[in-house]
Amino acid sequence: MMKNAKIAGIGYYVPERVVTNEEIAPWVDVDGPWIEERTGIRERRYAKMGEETATTMGTIAAKIAIDRAGITPNDIDFIIFATMSADYIVPGCGVLLQRELGITGNEIGALDIRNQCSGFIYALAVADKFIKTGTYRNILVVAAERQSFNLDYSLRGRDSAIIFADGAGAVVLQPTDQPNEGILTTHLHADGTDAEELAIINPGSHGNYHLKKYKSQYLESEYNLVHPNTGPFEGQFIYPGVFKGYLVIKKAFQKFPEAIQEAIKTEGYSLSDVDFFVMHQANLRILEYIQKKLGLPDEKLWNNIQQYGNTTAASVPIALCEAWEAGRIRGGDLVCLAAFGSGFTWASALVRW
């Protein structure tokens, strides 16, 4: 008989450096209130240059999750790492995390997932299947982002620069003998029709193929800009690509509620049966819209985008861990996770805590 995967341990980490709207506003030629009005964000965290990466932040979160699961790093038998801001283009962060944890001698597998804001739930779904089939017993799922180096801090990149930030979250999944415990269902979706609407175009290997074929109005360019956080770029500038906020928001308004309803109805529940909702922290205005559309009470939600900004793949586990630490999620609670992001991709999961 297949066993569900339960979250046996959870942890998160955000950098110490706090970047307020007042600090970032002059970089993108706006004022602080303008940023908060449109996004709900008041401040965000940026990693330390030369010290913190997606891997190092993910390692801190992972160690907390491992300790809370009552195991050691040597007990981990598989790693799944979700990020859109990997330390290197190649190799992925999974093997780097394995090295940071000091378990390279175990030669366990490490899988990297690039599904941006939906990355954690995608990773959770993959890990769940491995647990259900009995392939592994202690899977470490990490989602970490260091996006502060990857933003265009000018008027051209304003829409993305004011939103994205750094942080990491992690969970340890283990099998449970209880039939109504753990991950009950996961749902993964994607639609690549408008892939370039929220994209990091450079560096890449497309040779303009995709831009010419699908989005001829977008031209790839190289820039020599001074980055307020990292200094001048040499060579190919890491450009945030095309960011048409109105299209992203329109799609999110549609797919977020659909994903939530899909997870709940699949298991025969209704919205009122769910004890807590943890959604990707994309934009507070999107979250407020979803709350109103679905009629969700404040006490069933956890929003932290005001303090952390949009940490893409890391946002769901960070919010989930904070809510659990605050006592808002307790044993036996039915928790719905949902995310929407670049690709476009969207996903949901229903978990009995």
WOQUI-V11228 format. One record per helix or strand of 3 or more residues. SS is the DSSP state (@ for helix, = for strand). FROM is the first residue (numbers start at 1). LEN is the number of residues. If there is no record, write none. Layout:
SS|FROM|LEN, SS|FROM|LEN
This chain:
=|4|10, =|17|4, @|21|8, @|32|8, =|43|4, @|54|15, @|73|3, =|78|5, @|93|8, @|104|3, =|109|5, @|116|17, =|139|7, @|148|3, @|158|4, =|167|10, =|182|9, @|192|6, @|209|6, @|245|22, @|271|3, =|276|4, @|284|11, @|298|3, @|305|4, @|313|13, =|334|8, =|345|8
